[in-house]
Amino acid sequence: MPSQIPVSRDGDAVVVAPEGDMDAVTSPALAEVLDGLLTAEVPPRGIVIDFAKVSFCDSRCIGVLVQSYRQARDRGIGLAVAAPQRAVHRLFVIAGIDQVITIEDDPGDAREAVLAGT
């Protein structure tokens, strides 16, 4: 079943924009989209995961983000999270994700960050 997660290109960066709850049921779709971008023959220079419309995130989603970050780092691709809602951002801070993955309030700032790091 193809993913319904919107993906758009913004110059040398790609924006992935999941919506709703990112949990054990929906996180595999996010993992599939990110893996497809990261293993593409010609991958983007940077990936921004826009969490503006994500209302809930659980440990499975955090695992997907960490795995994707490691894969991106190993391939020299910038990866950042943008615009997480307050509760989701709080979870990222509690889990320590903000110490590993760049998290920006503004998607434009996240785009700049992923392209600056490559």
C-alpha positions in Angstrom: 0.0 0.0 0.0 1.6 3.3 -1.0 2.1 5.9 1.6 -0.2 8.9 1.9 2.5 11.1 3.5 3.0 14.2 1.4 6.5 14.7 0.0 7.6 17.9 -1.8 10.8 19.2 -3.2 12.2 22.5 -2.1 15.3 23.1 -4.1 18.0 20.7 -2.9 15.8 19.7 0.1 12.8 17.4 0.4 10.0 18.1 2.8 8.1 15.2 4.3 4.9 16.2 6.0 3.2 13.5 8.0 -0.2 14.2 9.7 -2.1 13.0 12.7 -0.8 10.4 15.1 2.6 8.9 14.5 2.4 5.6 16.4 3.1 1.9 15.9 0.5 1.8 13.2 1.5 4.9 11.2 5.2 5.2 11.8 6.1 2.4 9.4 4.8 4.5 6.6 7.0 7.4 7.6 10.0 5.0 7.8 9.2 3.8 4.3 9.1 7.3 2.9 12.3 8.3 4.6 14.1 5.1 3.6 13.1 5.6 0.0 14.5 9.1 0.0 17.7 8.1 1.8 18.5 5.1 -0.4 17.5 6.8 -3.7 20.2 6.6 -6.4 20.3 10.4 -6.3 19.2 11.4 -2.8 18.4 14.9 -1.8 21.0 17.0 0.0 18.7 17.5 2.9 15.4 16.2 4.3 13.0 18.3 6.5 10.4 16.3 8.4 7.6 18.9 8.9 5.7 17.9 12.1 3.3 20.8 12.1 0.3 18.5 11.6 1.5 15.7 13.8 -0.6 15.7 17.0 1.0 12.6 18.7 4.3 10.8 18.5 5.2 7.6 20.4 8.4 5.7 20.9 8.0 3.9 17.5 8.1 7.3 15.8 11.1 8.4 17.8 12.8 5.1 16.7 12.1 5.9 13.0 13.5 9.4 13.4 16.7 8.2 15.1 17.2 5.4 12.5 16.6 7.9 9.7 19.0 10.4 11.2 21.8 7.8 11.5 21.2 6.7 7.9 21.2 10.3 6.7 24.4 11.1 8.6 26.1 8.1 7.2 25.2 9.2 3.7 26.1 12.8 4.2 22.5 14.0 4.0 21.2 16.7 6.3 18.0 15.8 8.3 16.0 18.0 10.6 12.5 18.2 12.2 10.4 21.3 11.7 7.5 22.8 13.6 6.6 20.1 16.1 3.5 20.9 18.1 4.1 21.7 21.8 3.3 18.2 23.2 5.4 16.5 20.5 8.3 18.9 21.0 8.1 18.2 24.7 8.4 14.4 24.1 11.4 15.1 21.8 13.1 17.0 24.7 12.2 14.3 27.3 13.6 11.6 25.0 16.7 13.7 24.3 16.0 13.7 20.5 16.6 17.5 20.5 20.3 16.7 21.5 20.8 14.6 18.4 18.5 15.8 15.6 18.1 19.5 14.7 14.6 20.7 15.6 13.5 24.1 14.3 10.2 26.0 14.8 10.2 27.2 11.3 10.4 24.9 8.2 12.5 27.5 6.4 15.1 27.5 9.2 15.1 23.7 9.2 15.7 23.7 5.4 18.7 26.1 5.9 20.1 23.9 8.6 20.0 20.7 6.6 21.6 22.3 3.6 24.2 24.0 5.7 25.3 20.8 7.2 25.9 19.0 3.9 
